[in-house]
Amino acid sequence: MRTVAGELERVLGAGGVLSGETAPYLSDATEGRGLRGRADAVALPASTEEVASVVAWCYEHDVPIVPRGGGTGFTAGAVPLAGGIVLSLERLNAVRAFDPLLWRICVEAGVRTADVRRLARENGLLFPPDPGAAEQSQIGGNIATNAGGPHAFKYGVTGAWVTGLEAVVPPGEVVAVGGPIRKDVAGYDLRGLLVGSEGTLGVITAAWLRLLPAPEAFLPVVAAYEGVTAGCAAIERVLGNGLQAAALEYLDAGALAAAGAAFPGGLPAGVRFLVVAEADGSAGEAARLRDELAAVLGEEALELVVPRTPAEVAELWRWRDGVSIAVSAQRGGKVSEDIVVPLDRLREAVEETVAIGDRHGLEACSWGHAGDGNLHATFLVDPRDEMELERAERAAGELFELAVRLEGSVSGEHGLGWVKRGRLALQWSPAGVELHARIKQAFDPKNLLNPGKKT
Ligand SMILES: Cc1cc2nc3c(=O)[nH]c(=O)nc-3n(C[C@H](O)[C@H](O)[C@H](O)COP(=O)(O)OP(=O)(O)OC[C@H]3O[C@@H](n4cnc5c(N)ncnc54)[C@H](O)[C@@H]3O)c2cc1C
């Protein structure tokens, strides 16, 4: 009898299939919380037609399919926890069309996020979504999770920049919705359904993306506070004063304990809350807004830091991108959840995260996209300590209840994946959850696309 890998080799050729034991395809950024899957094979199709052939073969033979982008997800979405095959999009990495003068690009799903951003930048344009692992994550993965990032505060999440999608849906059909057009209200919003669907409705193979003329200047300002009350009040003042920052980020005391030592130029003693805001626009507009942000943030700040040169600005954002890794490095692992709350509940959510950690005997901290009320509420763990991991999972359960109690959401940017399975019912009515399940059924009647995720 032939194995699944052997059968897929008939479809993709020998170079298009790896053994199901190929370790890098069995985990994602949740490895530090002990999650690792098992697969029958790893498929590496090189074209949309090959993706369609793999999906058709799996559908005919009742084999689960786990689509995989860069494997940077924080919810085990790309981890084959229910077996089946991993379908990696890495070989679909062509830029199909690029029209800089029309501010648009069409890329295959496996193109890396940073490459899209670089190509746009080299042509005077901006692709605004800036999730933190951009050098590894893929556009397909960003679309499948509807990824955010610091600049989502002004520019919105990835889905806001997707005007068209090509995807393979069960039982192996290619569908194209939208395209190089800026408006389309003809049918139900299938594009919108596929965005954020975490590989449970279809395999995204290509996308048309909208771009913007790049702002001339990006001018950040950093404000340090003695505590969460002063810091959150400053964040609310930014909105209250009508200042449209491009990014409005925060770190609490625990996150600063992990990452503060590497802050460019160092931080003054006694800092227990940090706000990073950025102004963008023409050089004049950005400078004016940066000064206004500095005035508003400076009211109760212990210190303001204003990076002046492009190198200093780049160094600041490199540091910010490294916060997640610095926090993980404290104990080797973390259980980190991307809850969202209304902005006026941010202070409570930051304080409660630490209190939940205390109740479970865990070090806790948070940082994240303050302007969007989006925390990375985190418990530090030693991934070898199973008891501690169990306590952290229970603590995460309390975080989700907290988010819902504060009228927020259990996920602002990472999705539900496997780690938040079943949590939608906390936040939606039974009728809403039922409709969600019926949409899944309509796309994937055999429940073979990423089973067990996004429920
Ligand atoms: C250091 C670090 C920083 C991060 N910062 C941010 C941040 O600021 N904002 C943010 O939103 N996220 C962030 N993330 C999380 C992660 O980078 C995002 O969720 C990202 O969008 C995942 O993309 P990926 O290509 O790695 O997808 P994967 O992890 O491979 O997959 C994620 C999900 O999408 C599905 N999928 C992947 N590709 C496809 C496809 N082509 N078709 C259908 N389904 C697909 C998978 O099945 C899975 O469910 C960060 C992660 C790390 C490690």
The ligand as a MOL file (V3000), in Angstrom:
LIG
                    3D

  0  0  0     0  0            999 V3000
M  V30 BEGIN CTAB
M  V30 COUNTS 53 58 0 0 0
M  V30 BEGIN ATOM
M  V30 1 C 8.2870 37.7900 16.9030 0
M  V30 2 C 6.8640 37.7850 16.4140 0
M  V30 3 C 6.1670 38.9770 16.3060 0
M  V30 4 C 4.8540 39.0010 15.8320 0
M  V30 5 N 4.2020 40.1860 15.7190 0
M  V30 6 C 2.9360 40.2080 15.2270 0
M  V30 7 C 2.2330 41.4420 15.0580 0
M  V30 8 O 2.7560 42.5280 15.3440 0
M  V30 9 N 0.9670 41.3930 14.5700 0
M  V30 10 C 0.3680 40.2030 14.2260 0
M  V30 11 O -0.7770 40.2160 13.7850 0
M  V30 12 N 1.0150 39.0340 14.3720 0
M  V30 13 C 2.2660 39.0000 14.8510 0
M  V30 14 N 2.9150 37.8070 14.9870 0
M  V30 15 C 2.2220 36.5530 14.6480 0
M  V30 16 C 2.4340 36.0760 13.1820 0
M  V30 17 O 3.6260 36.6020 12.6220 0
M  V30 18 C 1.2250 36.4450 12.3350 0
M  V30 19 O 0.0710 35.7600 12.8140 0
M  V30 20 C 1.4090 36.1320 10.8430 0
M  V30 21 O 0.3610 36.7080 10.1100 0
M  V30 22 C 1.4810 34.6390 10.5350 0
M  V30 23 O 1.9390 34.4920 9.2110 0
M  V30 24 P 2.6840 33.1710 8.7530 0
M  V30 25 O 2.9620 33.2900 7.2860 0
M  V30 26 O 3.8370 32.8830 9.6120 0
M  V30 27 O 1.5170 32.1000 8.9630 0
M  V30 28 P 1.5240 30.6800 9.6860 0
M  V30 29 O 1.9470 30.7900 11.0900 0
M  V30 30 O 2.2340 29.7040 8.8230 0
M  V30 31 O -0.0410 30.3470 9.6320 0
M  V30 32 C -0.9620 31.0930 10.3610 0
M  V30 33 C -2.3880 30.6320 10.0230 0
M  V30 34 O -2.6950 30.9690 8.6780 0
M  V30 35 C -2.9640 29.7970 7.9080 0
M  V30 36 N -2.3400 30.0100 6.5900 0
M  V30 37 C -1.0520 30.3530 6.3380 0
M  V30 38 N -0.8910 30.5490 5.0150 0
M  V30 39 C -2.0950 30.3210 4.4420 0
M  V30 40 C -2.5630 30.3650 3.0910 0
M  V30 41 N -1.7790 30.6980 2.0850 0
M  V30 42 N -3.8660 30.0740 2.8690 0
M  V30 43 C -4.6950 29.7490 3.8770 0
M  V30 44 N -4.2990 29.6930 5.1660 0
M  V30 45 C -3.0220 29.9790 5.4420 0
M  V30 46 C -2.4080 28.6460 8.6940 0
M  V30 47 O -3.1250 27.4470 8.4510 0
M  V30 48 C -2.5730 29.1290 10.1070 0
M  V30 49 O -3.9010 28.8820 10.5500 0
M  V30 50 C 4.2310 37.7700 15.4560 0
M  V30 51 C 4.9410 36.5660 15.5420 0
M  V30 52 C 6.2480 36.5540 16.0200 0
M  V30 53 C 6.9780 35.2490 16.0950 0
M  V30 END ATOM
M  V30 BEGIN BOND
M  V30 1 1 1 2
M  V30 2 1 2 3
M  V30 3 2 2 52
M  V30 4 2 3 4
M  V30 5 1 4 5
M  V30 6 1 4 50
M  V30 7 2 5 6
M  V30 8 1 6 7
M  V30 9 1 6 13
M  V30 10 2 7 8
M  V30 11 1 7 9
M  V30 12 1 9 10
M  V30 13 2 10 11
M  V30 14 1 10 12
M  V30 15 2 12 13
M  V30 16 1 13 14
M  V30 17 1 14 15
M  V30 18 1 14 50
M  V30 19 1 15 16
M  V30 20 1 16 17
M  V30 21 1 16 18
M  V30 22 1 18 19
M  V30 23 1 18 20
M  V30 24 1 20 21
M  V30 25 1 20 22
M  V30 26 1 22 23
M  V30 27 1 23 24
M  V30 28 2 24 25
M  V30 29 1 24 26
M  V30 30 1 24 27
M  V30 31 1 27 28
M  V30 32 2 28 29
M  V30 33 1 28 30
M  V30 34 1 28 31
M  V30 35 1 31 32
M  V30 36 1 32 33
M  V30 37 1 33 34
M  V30 38 1 33 48
M  V30 39 1 34 35
M  V30 40 1 35 36
M  V30 41 1 35 46
M  V30 42 1 36 37
M  V30 43 1 36 45
M  V30 44 2 37 38
M  V30 45 1 38 39
M  V30 46 1 39 40
M  V30 47 2 39 45
M  V30 48 1 40 41
M  V30 49 2 40 42
M  V30 50 1 42 43
M  V30 51 2 43 44
M  V30 52 1 44 45
M  V30 53 1 46 47
M  V30 54 1 46 48
M  V30 55 1 48 49
M  V30 56 2 50 51
M  V30 57 1 51 52
M  V30 58 1 52 53
M  V30 END BOND
M  V30 END CTAB
M  END
